């Protein structure tokens, strides 16, 4: 029995040439999927706007937590999952293992790595363009060296939040049963950045919005019909 498509139009596996592919959604599910995605973006946009309005109040509210057990717990557990070298290491390990044992999840690892690279690059560009000081910085950059080189002025968006949510969206499309866990992990990583005082709440919400956007773009590229560039044999996919 065919499984229902998910929010990201990629809710079931399809086997073709010993590789897994994200299956496209066909009518009549397309209308419902579009409505869900519109609702998602409206919700994210509203949350981003609200976070900008409440930045100062929220930073003051979480300030007492910076040296609490919660900050220590988040710093010792989920926070390190948001670092680039850990995320790339996990993805490369997934790709290598799948390649060695010819596992079908190889494509999932490859697309997730692309999502990481795209989201990380987008976040880095925005950091320089926006040059927002971090919560503990009271002055703007004094020169180009500070403007471009110091992370003190690269607060928006949160890079760790961006890549974490991008990976949650991409891997969640390939592994639907893990989607909730991936989203919760990304949210915990974002929360940790605020609790330890490294980012404003709007930084991590902005990173989440950017990460979801890049993740959706990556899933769109993965869903494009392979038959356009494939051979006649590849086009005979028994889906």
Protein Blocks (a to p, Z undefined) as FASTA:
>chain_A
ZZdddfkopabccdeehiacddddddfklmmmmmmmmmmmmmmmmmmmmmmmmmmmmmmm
mmmmmmmmklmmmmmmmmmmmpmklmmmmmmmmmmmmmmnopaklmmmmmmmmmmmmmmm
mmmmmmmmnopacfklcbdcfbfklmmmpmklmmbccfklmmmmmmmmmmmmmmmmlmmm
mmmmmmmmmmmmmmnopacfklmmmmmmmmmmmmmmmmmmmmpcfklmmcfklmmccZZ
